[in-house]
Amino acid sequence: MLRDRPAVAIPDDHDVGHPNLWGAGGRKAERPDGSDGGYFLPPASVNMVQRQQTWHLPDPVDPAPVRQGIAV
């Protein structure tokens, strides 16, 4: 379907191996069920997913990384 059509994709919680709550200012998830927000994966993995899926989007207003050095 996307072979000859432009597409825009942005990352979502499942792309970084998280259930349904994520982000939380870049903090690390501590609860195994994910109910505390944060990220399960190491910051390098989260940043890789974001770089691959957001390179085509405009630059962020505030480019300062959040906790753990996770890019915005």
C-alpha positions as CSV (number, residue, x, y, z in Angstrom):
1,M,0.0,0.0,0.0
2,L,2.8,2.4,0.8
3,R,5.1,1.5,-2.1
4,D,4.0,4.4,-4.3
5,R,2.3,6.7,-1.8
6,P,3.9,9.1,0.7
7,A,3.4,8.2,4.3
8,V,4.0,9.9,7.6
9,A,4.8,7.8,10.7
10,I,5.4,8.9,14.3
11,P,6.4,6.6,17.1
12,D,3.9,5.3,19.6
13,D,4.3,3.5,22.9
14,H,4.4,0.0,21.3
15,D,7.3,1.0,19.0
16,V,9.5,1.4,22.1
17,G,8.3,-1.9,23.7
18,H,5.9,-0.3,26.2
19,P,2.3,-1.1,27.0
20,N,0.1,2.0,27.1
21,L,1.6,4.6,29.3
22,W,5.0,6.0,28.4
23,G,7.2,9.0,28.5
24,A,6.7,10.6,31.9
25,G,9.5,13.1,31.3
26,G,12.0,10.4,30.2
27,R,12.1,8.5,33.5
28,K,12.7,4.8,33.8
29,A,9.7,2.5,34.3
30,E,10.0,0.6,37.5
31,R,6.8,-1.4,37.7
32,P,6.7,-4.5,35.5
33,D,3.1,-3.8,34.4
34,G,4.0,-0.4,33.1
35,S,1.4,1.4,35.2
36,D,3.9,4.0,36.5
37,G,4.8,5.4,33.0
38,G,8.4,5.9,32.0
39,Y,10.4,3.8,29.6
40,F,11.3,0.1,29.8
41,L,14.0,0.1,27.2
42,P,17.4,1.7,27.6
43,P,17.6,5.4,26.4
44,A,19.8,4.4,23.4
45,S,17.1,2.2,22.1
46,V,14.3,4.7,22.6
47,N,16.4,7.4,20.9
48,M,17.1,5.1,17.9
49,V,13.4,4.5,17.4
50,Q,12.6,8.2,17.7
51,R,15.4,9.1,15.2
52,Q,14.2,6.5,12.7
53,Q,10.5,7.5,12.9
54,T,10.7,11.3,13.4
55,W,13.5,12.5,11.1
56,H,10.9,13.9,8.7
57,L,9.1,16.0,11.3
58,P,9.8,19.6,12.2
59,D,12.4,20.3,14.9
60,P,11.1,20.5,18.4
61,V,10.5,23.9,20.0
62,D,12.7,22.9,22.9
63,P,15.3,20.4,21.8
64,A,16.7,19.8,25.3
65,P,16.6,16.1,26.1
66,V,14.5,14.8,29.0
67,R,15.7,12.5,31.8
68,Q,18.1,9.7,30.9
69,G,19.2,11.7,27.9
70,I,16.1,10.8,25.8
71,A,15.7,13.1,22.9
72,V,12.4,15.0,22.3
